[in-house]
């Protein structure tokens, strides 16, 4: 028989959110933080957390709720065993690509080749018509980390590590998997992008929906984050779509800034009918110049390098990106 939970622990938050048009309100930072801490500690029934997340999803999460959820998650993760090395860049990758390959993976690996220590983390939903980066990493023969020890080893040897969300924490993985039951994604998708689980110096967030870039930046300000880049990327990943204009939001040194970069490709060069991963490896080696991948990788490297090295000019970021790409180890995928 299921243990009955105290009605006054978590039910108060479901009641606050679900009292109807006139009675309902959003949560304060403290309320959101407490609610998230209860979920992470296993004190909430699945029905409660499902109702909670869907009530918020109907109207979308507020900045205050995002701050509270993120604070609780970071506090929870801070109690786990720390890594044996420092992380330079946190790279959440949760959206998956629908109609192109995950070119941002090459951007991350090129940066790692220059000594930037990157931890990428994500989650795969089975049965969706998307290419998740974890699947690509596996098929390319790269390592999947399953522990903090694995991450430390990969960072020390390759400067790049990927770990699935469930291996960071099972509770967070279970929250994401509520989608299978509820049929919709929840605000947990925002939390896992914001959480920076290994407390890296910098973080890059890709978002899909309009307005979420501003939400992320405002939350970063309240959280006191040091260095964060956020933009509406390809299918919601942190990848600059070269066929669209992009607005880069940056929170760094206590200042928010926005930069508009024009689209790099005037023609439609996306190859949505050719999703063979050999396009990634051939482009990396220089065997075949990919018409879409070239600019997707270049612009993505430029955006992230601008964050890492404090460069603001688009032109200067591109020069930096070209230098980083030229230094890549072309034999990286030769196993």
HUVEN-V819109 format. One record per residue. N is the residue number from 1. SS is DSSP state (helix for helix, strand for strand, loop for the rest). PHI is phi in radians with two decimals (none if undefined). D_LAST is the distance of its C-alpha to the last C-alpha in Angstrom with 2 decimals. Layout:
BEGIN
n: {N:N}
ss: {SS:SS}
phi: {PHI:PHI}
d_last: {D_LAST:D_LAST}
END
This chain:
BEGIN
n: {1:2:3:4:5:6:7:8:9:10:11:12:13:14:15:16:17:18:19:20:21:22:23:24:25:26:27:28:29:30:31:32:33:34:35:36:37:38:39:40:41:42:43:44:45:46:47:48:49:50:51:52:53:54:55:56:57:58:59:60:61:62:63:64:65:66:67:68:69:70:71:72:73:74:75:76:77:78:79:80:81:82:83:84:85:86:87:88:89:90:91:92:93:94:95:96:97:98:99:100:101:102:103:104:105:106:107:108:109:110:111:112:113:114:115:116:117:118:119:120:121:122:123:124:125:126:127:128:129:130:131:132:133:134:135:136:137:138:139:140:141:142:143:144:145:146:147:148:149:150:151:152:153:154:155:156:157:158:159:160:161:162:163:164:165:166:167:168:169:170:171:172:173:174:175:176:177:178:179:180:181:182:183:184:185:186:187:188:189:190:191:192:193:194:195:196:197:198:199:200:201:202:203:204:205:206:207:208:209:210:211:212:213:214:215:216:217:218:219:220:221:222:223:224:225:226:227:228:229:230:231:232:233:234:235:236:237:238:239:240:241:242:243:244:245:246:247:248:249:250:251:252:253:254:255:256:257:258:259:260:261:262:263:264:265:266:267:268:269:270:271:272:273:274:275:276:277:278:279:280:281:282:283:284:285:286:287:288:289:290:291:292:293:294:295:296:297:298:299:300:301:302:303:304:305:306:307:308:309:310:311:312:313:314:315:316:317:318:319:320:321:322:323:324:325:326:327:328:329:330:331:332:333:334:335}
ss: {loop:loop:loop:loop:loop:loop:loop:loop:loop:loop:helix:helix:helix:helix:helix:helix:helix:loop:loop:loop:loop:loop:loop:loop:loop:loop:loop:loop:helix:helix:helix:helix:helix:helix:helix:helix:helix:helix:helix:helix:loop:loop:loop:loop:loop:helix:helix:helix:helix:helix:helix:helix:helix:helix:helix:helix:helix:helix:helix:loop:loop:loop:helix:helix:helix:helix:helix:helix:helix:helix:helix:helix:helix:helix:helix:helix:helix:helix:loop:loop:loop:loop:loop:loop:loop:loop:loop:loop:strand:strand:strand:strand:strand:loop:loop:loop:strand:loop:loop:loop:loop:loop:loop:helix:helix:helix:helix:helix:helix:helix:helix:helix:helix:loop:loop:loop:loop:strand:strand:strand:strand:strand:loop:loop:loop:loop:loop:loop:loop:loop:strand:loop:helix:helix:helix:helix:helix:helix:helix:loop:loop:loop:loop:loop:strand:loop:loop:helix:helix:helix:helix:helix:helix:helix:helix:helix:helix:helix:loop:strand:strand:strand:strand:strand:helix:helix:helix:helix:loop:helix:helix:helix:helix:helix:helix:helix:loop:helix:helix:helix:helix:helix:loop:loop:loop:loop:loop:helix:helix:helix:helix:helix:helix:helix:loop:loop:loop:loop:loop:loop:loop:strand:strand:strand:strand:strand:strand:loop:loop:loop:loop:helix:helix:helix:helix:helix:helix:helix:helix:helix:helix:helix:helix:loop:loop:loop:strand:strand:strand:strand:strand:strand:loop:helix:helix:helix:loop:loop:loop:loop:loop:loop:loop:loop:loop:strand:strand:strand:strand:strand:strand:strand:loop:loop:strand:strand:strand:strand:strand:strand:strand:loop:loop:loop:loop:loop:loop:loop:loop:loop:loop:loop:loop:loop:loop:loop:loop:helix:helix:helix:helix:helix:helix:helix:helix:loop:loop:loop:loop:loop:loop:loop:helix:helix:helix:helix:helix:helix:helix:helix:helix:helix:helix:helix:helix:helix:helix:helix:helix:loop:loop:loop:loop:helix:helix:helix:helix:helix:helix:helix:helix:helix:helix:helix:helix:helix:loop:loop:loop:loop:loop:loop:loop:loop:loop}
phi: {none:-1.19:-1.19:-1.38:-1.58:-1.09:-1.12:-1.66:-1.41:-1.86:-1.03:-1.05:-1.35:-1.12:-1.14:-1.04:-1.36:-1.98:-1.40:1.73:-1.03:-1.57:-1.66:-1.34:-2.61:-1.41:-1.50:-1.33:-1.00:-1.12:-1.14:-1.11:-1.12:-1.18:-1.06:-1.16:-1.13:-1.14:-1.17:-1.19:-1.56:1.38:-1.69:-2.18:-1.25:-0.98:-1.10:-1.16:-1.16:-1.08:-1.09:-1.02:-1.18:-1.26:-1.10:-1.29:-1.08:-0.98:-1.90:1.32:-1.24:-1.59:-1.06:-1.09:-1.13:-1.07:-1.09:-1.12:-1.06:-1.21:-1.04:-1.11:-1.16:-1.15:-1.12:-1.10:-1.26:-1.16:-1.49:-1.43:-1.06:-1.26:-1.21:-1.53:-2.64:-1.49:-1.76:-1.47:-2.37:-1.62:-2.28:-1.19:-2.47:-2.01:-1.46:1.41:-1.84:-1.66:-2.27:-2.79:-1.45:-1.37:-1.14:-1.08:-1.10:-1.14:-1.08:-1.14:-1.18:-1.12:-1.12:-1.11:-1.09:-1.64:1.86:-1.32:-1.50:-2.09:-1.98:-1.81:-2.44:-2.83:-2.62:-1.94:-1.82:-1.19:1.52:-1.68:-1.45:-2.41:-1.74:-1.57:-1.09:-1.06:-1.10:-1.15:-1.06:-1.09:-1.19:-1.45:1.45:-1.52:-1.39:-1.87:-1.42:-2.11:-2.73:-1.15:-1.12:-1.08:-1.05:-1.02:-1.11:-1.16:-1.14:-1.26:-1.71:-2.22:1.16:-2.46:-2.46:-2.10:-2.40:-1.19:-0.97:-1.10:-1.45:-1.25:-2.84:-1.13:-1.07:-1.17:-1.08:-1.13:-1.09:-1.13:-1.28:-1.03:-1.01:-1.09:-1.54:-1.52:1.48:-2.36:-1.27:-2.07:-1.08:-1.02:-1.06:-1.30:-1.04:-1.20:-1.34:-1.50:-1.25:0.83:-1.12:-2.00:0.96:-1.22:-1.20:-2.33:-2.54:-2.12:-2.04:-1.72:-2.24:-1.90:-1.38:-1.06:1.70:-1.26:-1.12:-1.18:-1.05:-1.06:-1.16:-1.13:-1.16:-1.05:-1.09:-1.18:-1.39:1.30:-1.12:-1.60:-2.66:-2.42:-2.00:-2.45:-2.77:-1.38:-1.80:-1.02:1.02:1.70:-1.52:-1.40:-2.45:-1.23:-1.40:-1.20:-1.63:-2.40:-1.12:-2.34:-1.92:-1.69:-1.79:-2.28:-2.04:-2.66:0.97:1.32:-2.28:-1.66:-2.51:-2.26:-2.28:-1.78:-1.91:-1.26:-1.09:-1.47:-1.99:-1.45:-1.83:-1.46:-2.03:-1.13:-1.93:-1.20:-1.67:-2.29:-1.88:-1.28:-1.16:-1.09:-1.06:-1.16:-1.20:-1.15:-1.18:-1.06:-1.27:1.52:-1.29:-2.55:-1.40:-1.46:-1.10:-1.55:-1.06:-0.96:-1.39:-1.07:-1.19:-1.07:-1.20:-1.19:-1.01:-1.05:-1.13:-1.29:-1.08:-1.04:-1.20:-1.13:-2.00:1.17:-1.73:-1.92:-1.21:-1.02:-1.09:-1.17:-1.11:-1.18:-1.06:-1.12:-1.09:-1.10:-1.16:-1.13:-1.12:-1.14:-1.57:-1.12:-1.44:-1.14:-1.63:-0.98:-1.66:-1.56:-1.67}
d_last: {52.26:50.47:51.60:53.65:52.55:55.16:56.35:56.73:53.16:51.01:53.49:55.12:52.09:52.00:55.74:55.38:52.91:54.72:58.43:58.78:59.20:61.86:60.89:57.10:55.41:52.01:51.02:51.50:48.67:50.05:50.46:46.94:45.56:47.64:46.77:43.03:43.44:45.34:42.61:39.86:42.03:42.56:46.23:46.13:46.38:43.91:46.89:47.83:44.44:44.12:47.56:46.89:43.74:45.25:48.47:46.56:44.36:47.53:48.51:45.13:44.60:46.50:45.35:47.27:45.67:42.17:43.02:44.40:41.50:39.00:41.14:41.34:37.60:36.80:39.48:38.15:34.55:35.85:37.08:33.64:31.82:30.57:27.06:26.58:25.79:27.21:25.69:26.33:25.76:26.29:24.83:26.28:24.75:27.11:28.37:25.70:25.72:28.14:27.97:24.89:21.28:20.56:20.27:21.24:17.75:16.67:19.87:19.12:15.66:17.38:20.11:17.90:16.40:20.06:20.65:22.10:21.45:21.16:21.61:21.40:23.23:24.37:25.81:25.34:28.44:28.11:30.02:29.99:29.06:26.58:22.87:22.21:19.45:18.48:17.88:15.71:13.62:13.24:12.48:9.76:8.01:9.52:12.01:15.64:18.16:21.16:23.24:24.28:22.71:19.27:19.99:21.15:18.12:15.73:18.28:18.55:14.89:13.81:17.32:16.47:17.16:18.16:20.81:22.96:26.67:27.78:25.74:27.52:30.76:31.82:35.10:33.50:31.22:34.38:36.22:33.66:33.84:37.59:36.73:36.44:40.06:41.56:39.93:39.46:37.19:38.94:39.27:36.63:34.23:35.90:35.85:32.10:31.58:34.24:33.55:30.93:30.14:28.73:31.34:29.25:31.15:30.46:29.84:29.25:30.81:30.51:33.58:34.88:38.63:41.06:42.53:39.77:38.55:42.03:42.10:38.90:40.21:43.59:42.10:39.98:43.24:45.04:42.18:42.17:38.51:37.52:35.05:34.09:33.16:33.98:34.17:34.40:30.94:29.38:30.35:30.95:27.53:27.33:26.41:28.99:30.03:30.68:33.30:35.53:37.30:36.00:37.99:36.17:37.91:37.39:38.93:38.67:41.11:43.59:43.83:42.83:42.08:41.24:39.75:39.83:37.16:37.91:35.54:33.20:33.27:36.74:35.62:33.89:30.30:28.74:26.95:27.77:27.67:24.07:21.82:18.69:15.65:14.36:17.05:15.22:11.97:14.26:16.59:14.19:13.08:16.77:16.64:19.14:21.52:22.17:25.92:25.87:22.58:23.48:26.53:25.32:22.58:24.99:27.89:26.02:24.64:28.20:29.84:27.83:27.94:31.68:31.94:29.91:31.76:35.14:35.16:37.43:37.78:35.63:35.51:34.48:31.75:30.36:30.49:28.59:25.98:25.52:25.09:22.45:20.48:20.86:19.29:15.97:12.76:11.87:8.41:7.80:5.87:3.78:0.00}
END
